[in-house]
Amino acid sequence: MVNSLTAQTQRGLLGVGGSVDTSIVPAEGRTTWTPGVPGGVPYRTTVCRTVNASSYGNGLQDASAAIQGAVDGCPVGQVVMLSSGTFTVNNLILINKGITLRGAGAGATVLQKTNGAVPYSYIAKDAQPLVIIGPNRWPKTVDSTSASLIADGAAGATSVRVKDAGGFAAGQFVLVDEDNYATAGWIGLPDRRGVSTNVQIWASDRAVFQRHNPPDQVDDPFPDSLSWFSRPGRPINEVKEIASVSGNTITFSTPLHISYRAAKTAQVTRYDSLHVKNAGIEDLTVRGGGDGNLRFEAAAYSWIKNVEDTMWLGEGVAINHSFRVELRDSYIHDAAWPVPGGGGYAISLSAASTGVLIENNIVTKANKVMVARASGAGSVVGYNYMDDGFIWNTEAWLEVGINGSHYVGSHHILFEGNEAFDYDSDNTHGNAIAMTVFRNHLVGRRRDFTGTSNVRTAGLMYGSWWHSFIGNVLGEQGKMSGWFYEDPGVGSARGNAWGDASYIWKLGYDPTHWEQSFDPKVRSTVLRDGNFDYLTNSVHWDRPARTLPPSLYLTAKPAFFGDNPWPWVDPTGDTPLATLPARQRYERSIGPATAAAAAAARTAR
């Protein structure tokens, strides 16, 4: 199930960054995408210590202290090797320095938490993850260190000028953010049931918060919700590495992905501890986490590779306060609690995490295959197979698939080369902006669940501004009976604004208020260029037709494609779709017996 290519093979020929032409992306969504570990994940060969499962009864005795001791005693740059077998880990393992924790392979080495998550329960006896890469469980920024910008930091710039740069130094990782709550105001909403409404929502020019006037039952709890995943009221943000400090000028190692404005009280803020750099988890299976399975907490240039991650409560992989970390070649599946509310997300980006690479993974059977909350700037979600997002006992609802949303503030994520049942940008806890969706196959159907509610290949909910859909293939050949091209969002037979059919496009809707017409700013800022759909069997362009680049972050074919054609999504070619390696691995791993057993288990629930 998990790709076993070495790190050198996976990344050595990729040419990440460099002279990639991104000019096809409109200015609002364009940035420099150079995600993940620079030069690729290193393959370390020096083993400092081996821990054997047989020494701990092959799972009968808790091995947490032994593994933690091996990690603590391992020199930077070396490997703690776990043998084949099962290890019970009922106390979390903290990797707080640049070492590698490696098993004998996914399925061969298993880390299990026996007092954590259990299937279809929102209760864990012990709410801890299995492994954290970071200085501690709860790293945070220190507001007393905040330095205000004295001039706007322009998108694409590598430096900012602050009032006082004292205490900042080269090598530090810092937060850059701006206030979009205190500088917001009430704005009117679109028509409801075809007539104007006096209901308003709290929004700035970039951020829309889930707060209505008059109050609405869907509103977040203010002011508490303002600090769920960001500093209070500052969800538009990113983590930066300081390259140098000269006077009151702070220079970063990578460009800003969006402008940060002095009028919005933009600031640079330090963390309470040093980020952990160059740490990795490889070649093992994890299961049973009571607060997620694996977490990056204030990590940089770190990775998870060739890991099977299953049966967790919370997030399968959580990426918080982190910079240029990488999740690759892994299989994340079967959340313990696939129900809305945060208990069953497969991958989560939160708390300003920046430059993350999520590549060549299989993600299935979670409530949401991924979320991004006040985070994601400059990140790439590339060449993943993400399927079977579902809500337990409401399986007909077509969940949000690949996306950069679920809390206000996320921006400038690239989604390239994935296969997923849909792309959408939700407004559950506010909006997400400036995303690019490039050369993906958006199917409109899940593999193992029949979807009859909110069926679409591509959607944008209220407030999802400046999205670009370029070069995608939408729908499935020969399976578009009963579909329509676009929901107009201005009225249906039920008296609501939105219909019940299946649509290629569903733009500007609010699923908590079906009576509300489309968001005109969503439709005026969306770009749809070079997308082929199997309903009209044609390619549609908003602008004059142009040549699609092969990638917006790679300069060469990824090694994990092997002999398969790349780009595998080619909407303007004779063959719109070829083979996605992640899906190919998944298909090869399941047979008729496995598929029948899965269907029987779903029926029995």
Secondary structure in CASP SS format (residue, H / E / C, confidence):
PFRMAT SS
TARGET T0000
AUTHOR 0000-0000-0000
METHOD secondary structure of the structure
MODEL  1
M C 1.00
V C 1.00
N C 1.00
S C 1.00
L C 1.00
T C 1.00
A H 1.00
Q H 1.00
T H 1.00
Q H 1.00
R H 1.00
G C 1.00
L C 1.00
L C 1.00
G C 1.00
V E 1.00
G C 1.00
G C 1.00
S C 1.00
V C 1.00
D C 1.00
T C 1.00
S C 1.00
I C 1.00
V C 1.00
P C 1.00
A C 1.00
E C 1.00
G C 1.00
R C 1.00
T C 1.00
T C 1.00
W C 1.00
T C 1.00
P C 1.00
G C 1.00
V C 1.00
P C 1.00
G C 1.00
G C 1.00
V C 1.00
P C 1.00
Y C 1.00
R C 1.00
T C 1.00
T C 1.00
V E 1.00
C E 1.00
R E 1.00
T E 1.00
V E 1.00
N C 1.00
A H 1.00
S H 1.00
S H 1.00
Y H 1.00
G H 1.00
N H 1.00
G H 1.00
L C 1.00
Q C 1.00
D E 1.00
A C 1.00
S H 1.00
A H 1.00
A H 1.00
I H 1.00
Q H 1.00
G H 1.00
A H 1.00
V H 1.00
D H 1.00
G H 1.00
C C 1.00
P C 1.00
V C 1.00
G C 1.00
Q C 1.00
V E 1.00
V E 1.00
M E 1.00
L E 1.00
S C 1.00
S C 1.00
G E 1.00
T E 1.00
F E 1.00
T E 1.00
V C 1.00
N C 1.00
N C 1.00
L C 1.00
I E 1.00
L E 1.00
I E 1.00
N C 1.00
K C 1.00
G C 1.00
I C 1.00
T E 1.00
L E 1.00
R E 1.00
G C 1.00
A C 1.00
G C 1.00
A E 1.00
G C 1.00
A C 1.00
T E 1.00
V E 1.00
L E 1.00
Q E 1.00
K C 1.00
T C 1.00
N C 1.00
G C 1.00
A C 1.00
V C 1.00
P C 1.00
Y C 1.00
S C 1.00
Y C 1.00
I C 1.00
A C 1.00
K C 1.00
D C 1.00
A C 1.00
Q C 1.00
P C 1.00
L C 1.00
V E 1.00
I E 1.00
I E 1.00
G C 1.00
P C 1.00
N C 1.00
R C 1.00
W C 1.00
P C 1.00
K C 1.00
T E 1.00
V C 1.00
D H 1.00
S H 1.00
T H 1.00
S C 1.00
A E 1.00
S E 1.00
L E 1.00
I C 1.00
A C 1.00
D C 1.00
G E 1.00
A C 1.00
A C 1.00
G C 1.00
A C 1.00
T C 1.00
S E 1.00
V E 1.00
R E 1.00
V E 1.00
K C 1.00
D C 1.00
A C 1.00
G C 1.00
G C 1.00
F C 1.00
A C 1.00
A C 1.00
G C 1.00
Q C 1.00
F E 1.00
V E 1.00
L E 1.00
V E 1.00
D E 1.00
E E 1.00
D C 1.00
N C 1.00
Y C 1.00
A C 1.00
T C 1.00
A C 1.00
G E 1.00
W E 1.00
I E 1.00
G E 1.00
L C 1.00
P C 1.00
D C 1.00
R E 1.00
R C 1.00
G C 1.00
V E 1.00
S C 1.00
T C 1.00
N C 1.00
V C 1.00
Q E 1.00
I E 1.00
W E 1.00
A E 1.00
S C 1.00
D C 1.00
R C 1.00
A C 1.00
V E 1.00
F E 1.00
Q E 1.00
R E 1.00
H E 1.00
N E 1.00
P C 1.00
P C 1.00
D C 1.00
Q C 1.00
V C 1.00
D C 1.00
D C 1.00
P C 1.00
F C 1.00
P C 1.00
D H 1.00
S H 1.00
L H 1.00
S H 1.00
W C 1.00
F C 1.00
S C 1.00
R E 1.00
P C 1.00
G C 1.00
R E 1.00
P C 1.00
I E 1.00
N E 1.00
E E 1.00
V E 1.00
K E 1.00
E E 1.00
I E 1.00
A E 1.00
S E 1.00
V E 1.00
S E 1.00
G C 1.00
N C 1.00
T E 1.00
I E 1.00
T E 1.00
F E 1.00
S C 1.00
T C 1.00
P C 1.00
L C 1.00
H C 1.00
I C 1.00
S C 1.00
Y E 1.00
R C 1.00
A H 1.00
A H 1.00
K H 1.00
T C 1.00
A C 1.00
Q E 1.00
V E 1.00
T E 1.00
R E 1.00
Y E 1.00
D C 1.00
S C 1.00
L C 1.00
H C 1.00
V E 1.00
K E 1.00
N C 1.00
A C 1.00
G E 1.00
I E 1.00
E E 1.00
D E 1.00
L E 1.00
T E 1.00
V E 1.00
R E 1.00
G C 1.00
G C 1.00
G C 1.00
D C 1.00
G C 1.00
N C 1.00
L E 1.00
R E 1.00
F E 1.00
E E 1.00
A C 1.00
A E 1.00
A E 1.00
Y C 1.00
S C 1.00
W E 1.00
I E 1.00
K E 1.00
N E 1.00
V E 1.00
E E 1.00
D E 1.00
T E 1.00
M C 1.00
W C 1.00
L C 1.00
G E 1.00
E E 1.00
G E 1.00
V E 1.00
A E 1.00
I E 1.00
N E 1.00
H C 1.00
S C 1.00
F E 1.00
R C 1.00
V C 1.00
E E 1.00
L E 1.00
R E 1.00
D C 1.00
S C 1.00
Y E 1.00
I E 1.00
H E 1.00
D C 1.00
A C 1.00
A C 1.00
W C 1.00
P C 1.00
V C 1.00
P C 1.00
G C 1.00
G C 1.00
G C 1.00
G E 1.00
Y E 1.00
A E 1.00
I E 1.00
S E 1.00
L E 1.00
S E 1.00
A C 1.00
A C 1.00
S C 1.00
T E 1.00
G C 1.00
V C 1.00
L E 1.00
I E 1.00
E E 1.00
N C 1.00
N C 1.00
I E 1.00
V E 1.00
T E 1.00
K C 1.00
A C 1.00
N C 1.00
K E 1.00
V E 1.00
M E 1.00
V E 1.00
A E 1.00
R E 1.00
A C 1.00
S C 1.00
G C 1.00
A C 1.00
G C 1.00
S C 1.00
V E 1.00
V E 1.00
G E 1.00
Y C 1.00
N C 1.00
Y E 1.00
M E 1.00
D E 1.00
D C 1.00
G C 1.00
F C 1.00
I C 1.00
W C 1.00
N C 1.00
T C 1.00
E C 1.00
A C 1.00
W E 1.00
L C 1.00
E C 1.00
V C 1.00
G C 1.00
I E 1.00
N C 1.00
G C 1.00
S C 1.00
H E 1.00
Y E 1.00
V C 1.00
G C 1.00
S C 1.00
H E 1.00
H C 1.00
I C 1.00
L E 1.00
F E 1.00
E E 1.00
G C 1.00
N C 1.00
E E 1.00
A E 1.00
F C 1.00
D C 1.00
Y E 1.00
D C 1.00
S C 1.00
D C 1.00
N C 1.00
T C 1.00
H C 1.00
G C 1.00
N C 1.00
A C 1.00
I E 1.00
A C 1.00
M C 1.00
T E 1.00
V E 1.00
F E 1.00
R C 1.00
N C 1.00
H E 1.00
L E 1.00
V C 1.00
G C 1.00
R C 1.00
R C 1.00
R C 1.00
D C 1.00
F C 1.00
T C 1.00
G C 1.00
T C 1.00
S E 1.00
N C 1.00
V C 1.00
R E 1.00
T E 1.00
A E 1.00
G E 1.00
L E 1.00
M E 1.00
Y C 1.00
G C 1.00
S C 1.00
W C 1.00
W C 1.00
H C 1.00
S E 1.00
F E 1.00
I E 1.00
G C 1.00
N C 1.00
V E 1.00
L E 1.00
G C 1.00
E C 1.00
Q C 1.00
G C 1.00
K C 1.00
M C 1.00
S C 1.00
G C 1.00
W E 1.00
F E 1.00
Y E 1.00
E E 1.00
D C 1.00
P C 1.00
G C 1.00
V C 1.00
G C 1.00
S C 1.00
A C 1.00
R C 1.00
G C 1.00
N C 1.00
A C 1.00
W C 1.00
G C 1.00
D C 1.00
A C 1.00
S E 1.00
Y E 1.00
I E 1.00
W E 1.00
K E 1.00
L E 1.00
G E 1.00
Y E 1.00
D C 1.00
P C 1.00
T C 1.00
H C 1.00
W C 1.00
E C 1.00
Q E 1.00
S C 1.00
F C 1.00
D C 1.00
P H 1.00
K H 1.00
V H 1.00
R H 1.00
S H 1.00
T H 1.00
V C 1.00
L E 1.00
R E 1.00
D E 1.00
G E 1.00
N E 1.00
F E 1.00
D E 1.00
Y C 1.00
L C 1.00
T C 1.00
N C 1.00
S E 1.00
V E 1.00
H E 1.00
W E 1.00
D C 1.00
R C 1.00
P C 1.00
A C 1.00
R C 1.00
T C 1.00
L C 1.00
P C 1.00
P C 1.00
S C 1.00
L C 1.00
Y C 1.00
L E 1.00
T C 1.00
A C 1.00
K C 1.00
P C 1.00
A H 1.00
F H 1.00
F H 1.00
G C 1.00
D C 1.00
N C 1.00
P C 1.00
W C 1.00
P C 1.00
W C 1.00
V E 1.00
D C 1.00
P C 1.00
T C 1.00
G C 1.00
D C 1.00
T C 1.00
P C 1.00
L E 1.00
A C 1.00
T C 1.00
L C 1.00
P H 1.00
A H 1.00
R H 1.00
Q H 1.00
R H 1.00
Y H 1.00
E H 1.00
R H 1.00
S H 1.00
I C 1.00
G C 1.00
P H 1.00
A H 1.00
T H 1.00
A H 1.00
A H 1.00
A H 1.00
A H 1.00
A H 1.00
A H 1.00
A H 1.00
R H 1.00
T H 1.00
A H 1.00
R C 1.00
END
